[in-house]
């Protein structure tokens, strides 16, 4: 808010003595504008064009040999029933479950960790902060390899499960959906007719209910493990901006620690929460490295994600138009999810103490 | 919106258009005549390979350097870390490598977008290649590129486990019944009888042995009775516990299972010999032909070719280099250095003499099947493989019906 009024004031004074400043301003920003243009804007616009073209990967996509094909690439993915469209539907389904599980889990865990290490009485705070942040700075490829190793059929995880009498699955080779497994426990092995015969994006409703496969579950655990550290850092910054006076006031009013967390801390963390969830949503919908280095979509395509599929469609099958179209569909999905959570987290009470909100928001950045 | 803002927007848009035009101009100059003649110039030759290791890299570098000295054309060998991606980048930039490794899989896509040159008909030694290999690189009746070498699948047997089960060389299985029988005998608590990857690339041998195939004369025949019979045979043996997928016994692939000694037999290709020599030199094994099924012998073959870029400015020299690299003499050198078999008939006898223990691989060449050469086949087989993972509990006919409908879809395109 205050930003905008500031720049307005500047603009009003852009005539007369301050005239040369505009030129200087452009000169100073030129490097960034050019770099962003060349490495960000132009590639994005070109990718958008590719998604509407029949470019096959030879020569420039802007050459005369390339034709405009309208929404063909998009309709092929969304409204056809061939193998390509089915794979895309499967990828969306897999990633949907990934997002639905990772985002809440990582948000809750990172908030919990942040509250823990923000505690003034905790001994060795520095150690714990570093320890929790460590997975985030480690290369995701290294962690994926570690994970593949931990989650083999006779791996460490299954040996620990065996102590409790649980016979662990062969994680990265088990395509059984968690949802289907739970339903099977209730005695429902086959989906009812109205679920199996109808569906969305070439995936039947019954298959949507399958939930993440065992392999995907292992990847979900990994994502929570690796990203919570970063998110914790954001929450920590937010928490440190919550003034001690507010807590004191709440204490004087007789609020318990539990009440103070839910009624004072959490509402004041709203901007941070928004940042964390948004970053989480974006990161989760774009999951790629773990799939590329770890599973390549196996087993039974249950770890296929749109980002990986987009890559393989383009680079392996030379279907560049469809690959680019997938990227833009993914973009819209992310926008929709972000808008939805923004609406969910909107301020319902009209007035909030302003001076508290701003620093918190800055901390979040 | 103020006037200044509007003006800025126009400026930004203009900048964008100009840069787009510049990019377009850059991309357009790579056009060629397109009448089938090879280009010729003084440009040096770049060779891009996806190498299996130092042995292969050095062998190729040596050969190319020798040719370079002989012909006077400069040539450089580059090793790709991700060949498919680097090729795609090269083609998009308009300045691809002149020669490169290419699989039949990749050929279909690159032929469709015109990135590769069909130079097969210009080769002096084109009649010396095995016909099956030439078919691997023939799209729409055009022989695209020269096969650089090939491998087939065979049955690899662990000698120690074989003896332990009281079996001798007379017991090497020649039929499915015998295979079931010996697999049952060598299976113990520590290892299964036979292991292979959960993919058509291995299980396809059973389909071939039963008389099945994926595509015949341009028609999809995936759900034939022969294929159903083959999958049923594999399914029964998997459920009995005498066969196993490599992944189910904590192995990355068949060779891994063999090296870890969790399988007494595996179905693998020539590449396993190099792997065993390097990683498990103490395990003694025997390579025999795969047992015959109801319809006779069957196996699958794998090959790569020397792809040539359509945008290469010096195709004439590249062709000369390919002829040099695919001569019997040079192919035998490659075979000695890093494993796969020579792709030309004239080298067969010499190779057999030099590799008596691997004769079974070359014998398979006579009846081997290969992956159909049709756009989109990679996805179809990928989908097939995804379902083969569940073969233990799934209905073979239902799996094959889906493969059939997927195949029909890509064949009708």
Interface residues (C-beta under 8 A of the other chain):
Chain A: X11 X37 X38 X41 X42 X45 X46 X56 X57 X58 X59 X60 X61 X62 X63 X64 X82 X83 X84 X87 X152 X153 X154 X170 X173 X175 X297 X298 X299 X300 X301 X314 X315 X316 X317 X318
Chain B: X2 X4 X15 X16 X19 X20 X23 X24 X26 X27 X28 X30 X31 X84 X85 X88 X91 X92 X94 X106 X109 X110 X112 X113 X114 X115 X245 X247 X248 X249 X250 X310 X311 X376 X378 X379 X380 X382 X383 X386 X387 X389 X390 X406 X409 X410
